[in-house]
Amino acid sequence: RAGRKGNEDGIGSAATFLDPAGLAVDAAGNVYVAEPAASVIRKVTREGVVTTFAGSPGQAGSDDGEGREARFDAPRGVATDRAGNVYVADERAATIRKITKEGTVTTLAGEPGASGEADGTGSDARFRAPGGIAVDADGVAWVADTGNGTIRRVSPAGAVTTFAGSGAFASLDGAGLAASFARPLGIARDAYENLLVTEEVSALRRVTPAGVVTTLAGRAPAYGDADASGPDARFRVPYGVATSPSGSLFVADRAGATIRKVTPAAIVTTVAGSGGAPGFTDGPAAQTKFNGPSGIAVDAAENVYVADRANNVIRRVSAEGYVSTLAGDPYAPPASVDGTGPDARIAGPVALAFDGAGRLWVLEESHAVRRVTTDGGVTT
């Protein structure tokens, strides 16, 4: 329910959330939401039924167990595998947790409350403020270990190895442990099994399956809006990142108020927005303005969808280069009101994801989970 914080389970707008952060969708269309402030994982079915999937609201801890008997301590990153299991980066507990589709929670790797940087199996491994998480087709979890400045690999058996990064907080290219990262935040996998990593210091990195790290775009800590090739390009705060069917990446540059495209050859262009000039304008992409774009998603036709956070709208950048407002009204007070197109109201959209049926899911700062159809129909 927009504007009302809480942890009430229920159907549709009868449910409430508390500062939701991570968002993932499984193959069946169920949505999982990580709530670090409440220390729980919530589940939203395709019919809009919200339940507390694991953890107990307001009871931080690290206990494994069944559903609400388990405890989390600031869960942030969330991902799903093909079998319907849910993986959680439990930031403050410094652990990686696994939840079966039946709701059984186990600690896959790390020792609760014991931060560090050790490789090992299960509780012998150590993490420091793990953030982003992604899971591949083999059930391997890839973790952006933010506090250690590394990318970690967690096998299905809980064996942890440092896949890339030396632990030195700098953006240096190289192979495996010879490379370094500066506070890696988000992590995703592309169609070629590369890992894509966003850094807090304005760089987008790529890690190949062989562990070779290159700066795909940007150069830490140089900020800006320059379009160019590879490290000669500049970002301000690259936030959301999504892959397209053609292999290009699209990045929501939140502070730059732009949508950027990175080709497989690492050519960076601004596809929409005016660098450093926030505002609201629809139309031909080069003439448009955004304000705090955060979440981003790409459909099969290469249309780009943007959670334009400060404008409180969902925008669409067509493959032909035209920007339109799919849902919400930038001139109306932020609220979560169902409706179609400008009759709907959005309140602080921060994350987007498509499910297997092609439906777009939106996570709002106003403590609501929304669903948007291709014609702009919004339901809570």
N, C-alpha and C positions, 0 to 999 in steps of 0.2 A: 504494500500500500504506500503510494508515494507520499513523502513528507512525514511519515510516521515510522520511527525506528522501532525495531523489536525483533522477536524471534518466534512469532506466532506461526504455526503451521496452519494450512487451510487450503481452500480452493480459490484460485484467482486472487482478486483484490482483498480477500479476507486474510491472506498471509502477510507477514511483515519480515523485513530483512534489516540487518545492522551492518552498515558500511561494507557491502560486498566488494570483493576484490577479484579473485580468479574466476574464470568461466570456461567450461568445457562441455562438449556435446558428445554423447555416445552414438553408436551405430543405430540404436533404436529410437533416437530422437529425444532421449532424456537429457536434461540440462543439470549440470552440477556446479554449484556456486560455493567458493571458499569465502568464509567470513572470519577474517583474522581477529576482529574486535570481539566476536562472540565465541571464537574457538570451536566452530562447527563447520560441517559440510552439509549443505542443503541439496535436496533433489527436487527437480520440477519435471513432472511427467508431461507427455505431449498433450494431455487433457488439462494441464494447469494445476495439478494437485501438488502442493508443496509440502514436503516432509523434512524433518531433520534426519538426514541419512546417517550421520555419524557424529559423535561428540554430544556434549550437553551444554546448552547456552550458558555462557558466563563462568563455566568451570574449566579453567585452563589446567592442562596436565599432559601426561604422556602415556597414560595407560592404554594398552591394547584391549580389545574386547569386542563385544557384539553391539553394533549400532550406537545407541546413546550411552552405553556403558563405557565406551572408549573416551579418551580425552585427547585434545589437541592444544597446542600452544602457539597461536598466531599462524594458522595455515594460510598460505598465500597462493602458490602456484598449484594448479590442478590440471590433470590430463587423464585421458582414458585410453585403453587398449582395445584391440578387436574383440576380446572376449567379454568386454563390459566391466573390467576391473577399473578402479579409479586410483590414480597415484597423486599424492599430495606432498608438496614441499612445505614442511612444517618449520617455518622460519625461525621462530624463537627457540624451539626445541632442538634445532639443528639436526633434524632427522628427515628421512624419506619414508612416508607411510604408504601402505597399500590397503585398499578396501575392495573386497570382493563384491560382486553384484548383489550378493545376499546381505552385505553390510558388515562382514567380519573385518575388523581392523587389525593389522599387524605392522610392526616397525620393520621395514625392509632393510634399512641401513642407517647407521648412526647411533650414538648413545645420547639419550635425552638429556638436554642441558649441558652436555660436554662439547663445547665448540672446539674445533681444531681443523687440521688439514691432512689427516692421515688416511691413506688408502687401507683397505682391508675388507673383510667380509662381515656383514651384519653389524653388530655393536662394536666391532674393532675399528670401523671406519669413523671418520670425523668430518663434519661440515661446519661452515660458518655462515649463518644467515642465508640458506639456500632460497632462491627466488623462483625464477622461471623453470618450468619442467615440460618435457615433451617425451612421448613414448613412440618407439618405432614398431614395425610389423612383427619383429621378433620378441616384443615385450621388454626390450631394453629401455630403461629410463635415462634420459639425458638431462642433466641439471646445470643450470647457471648458478654456480656457487658464488654468490655475489660478494660475500665477505672475504673469500679467499682469492677472488679474481681468477677463477679457473672454471673449466668445463669438465664435469665429472660424468663417468659412465657407470650405471648401476645395472648389473645383470639381473635376470629374473630370480636368481638365487641370492641376490643381495651382495654380490662381490663388487666392490667399488674401486675404480681406478681413475686417476687423473688423466683424462684424455688429451687435454690441451691447456696450456697456461703454466707459467713458472711461479705464479704467486706474486710477481712484481707488478705493482699497479701502474701499468703503462700499456699503450696500444702498440705492440711490436709484433710484426708478422714473423712466421717461422713454422717449423714442423713440431707438433706435439708440445713437449715441455719447454722447447726453446722459444715459443711464442709467449706473449703475455696479454692480459686483458685489464682494462680499467673499469671496475665495477660492472660486470655483465649483468643485465637485467632480464631481458626477454630472450626466449629461445624457441625456435621452430624448425621443422624439417621441410625441405622442398622435395620436388618429385625426383630429384637425382640423389637423394639420401645425404645431401649436405645439411649441416646445421647452420642456421642463420641466427646471429646473436646481435642484439642491440646493446650498446654501451651508454652509460650515463653521460659520457663525455663526448657525445656527438659523433659516433662512428658506428657503422654497420659492418660486422665481420662475417666471414664465411669460413666454416671448418669442413674440409672434405672428409669422406669416409676413411681416408688414410691419415687424418689428423693434421693436414696442412692448413694453417691459418693464414688468411689474407684479409686485408682491409678492403672490403668490397666497395665501400664508399665512405667518404668523410675522413677526417684526420684529427685525432684527439691531441690537444684540447682546442682545436681551431674551430670557431663557430662561424656560421654564415649561411648564405643562401645560394652560393655559386653552383651552377650546373657545370659538370665536367666529367672527365673519366676517372674512375677509381678514387684514390686518395686526394686528387685535386678538387673533388667536389666538397661542398660544405653543407652541414646540417646545423640546426640550432638545438633542438631536443627531439631526436627521432624516437617516437613512442610506439605506436602500433605498426606492425609489419605483417604483410600477407603475401602469399605467392599466387601467381596466376597460372592458368593452364599452359601458357606459352613459356613459362619458366622465368618471367620477369617478377621482380618484387615491387610492391607498392608500400610506401612508408608515409605515415601520418606524422609530419614534422610539427609537433604541438606548438612550440614557441615560434617557429617560423611561419605558422598559419598557412602551410602549403601541403599539397599532396605530391610526393615525389615518386618517380619510377626509376628502377635500377634494372637494366637489361642484363642478360646472362654474361655479356661482355663488359659489365660494370660501367656502362654509360649512364650517368645520372641526368635526368631532366625533370623539370617542374611541370607536372601535367595540369595542375589547377592551383589557384591561390596566388596571392601577391606577397612575396617574401617580406616578412617583418611588418606587414600592414594588415592587422586583423580587422575583420568587418563581416558583412554579409552581402553577397551579390551572387545571383544565379546568372547563367548565360554561357557564352563561349568560354571555355576553361581559362584562357589567358586573361580574361577580364573579371574573373570571379574573386571572391574573398571568403575566407574561413576565419573562425575564431576559436582557437584551442582544439583543433582536430586531434582526437585520441585513438579511438578504435577504428579498425579498417578491415574490410573483407572484400573478396573478389568472387564473382560468380563465373559460371562456365562460359559465358559470352564475353568475359573480360570487362564487364561493368564493375566499377569500384564503388563501394558503399562506405560512407564515412560517418562516424559518430562525431558530429560537430558540437563539441561539449559546451562551449560558452554561448553558442547560439541556440542550444536546446533543440536541435533538429537532427534528422538523419538525411544526409545528402547522397545523391547518386551522380557519379562521373561516368558518362556513357563511354563506350569504346570509341565513339566518334569524337569525343572531346567536348561534350556539352554537360554542364552542371545544372542539376535541378534539385529541388527540395522534395524528397520522397514523403516525409512525414514531419509534422510539427510546425510551429509558427514562431519565428525568431523574435517577433515583436510582442508576443504575449508572455505573461509571467510564466516561469517554469512550473510545470505540474505534470502529473501522470493522468491524462484524460484519454480514454479510448476514442477512436474515431478514424476517419480516413483523410489522408493528406493534411491540409492546413487545419482541419477541424480537430485533429489529434493534438495532444500536448506531450512534450518530452521534457524531462528534468535532469539535466546533467548526464547525458549518455557517455559512457567511458569505454565500453567494450562491445564488440560485435562478433558473431559467429554464425555460419551457415550450418544447418543440419543436413542429413542425408536426403531429405525431401525438398531441399532448396529453400527452406524457410529461414528467414533472418531473425536471430535472437539478439536482444539488446539488454545490456546491464546498465542500470542507472545509478548515479550517486544518490538519488532520492529513495534508495532502498526498494527498487522494484525491478522485476524481470519482465520485459515486454517482447512481443513477437510481431514482426512486420511482414506483410505480404508484398508481392511485387507491385501491386497497385497502390501501396501506401496505407493499407488497412492495419491499424495498430490495436492490439489487445494486450491487456495486462495478464 
